[in-house]
Amino acid sequence: MFNALRTTLIAAAIAASTGAAHATVNPHPEFGMRTAAANADQRITINPSTKWVNVNNGDTVTFDINGKSVTWHFDTLHSEEAFDLSKIAPDAIPAGVVTVYVGSNPLYRG
């Protein structure tokens, strides 16, 4: 009985810590995930006049914003998507009002 209770408590603690870590690392999994800069296919510089950027589903892009950068692998749930860059940029990187337009993956287009 003690072993079953201990196993249940350990499993619950692992699940809670994994969920909490996941939530802080990737707050918007519906758009993809952060990744290492070495994985980037392209770099896009965001400046004050940038209003929008185009990427494709499946692209890995490093965004350079005010001397800081974030690398994102786009894996959206829909074939096309549009959202504000600030949703995927860390709070420490002020992305301004820039819309990211995610097109369908070219490998799967008719």
Secondary structure, DSSP 8 states (H G I E B T S, - for coil): -HHHHHHHHHHHHHHHHHHHHHHHH-S-GGGEEE--GGG-SEEEEE-TT--EEEEETT-EEEEEETTEEEEEEE--SSSSEEEEGGGTS-TTS---S-EEEEE--GGG--
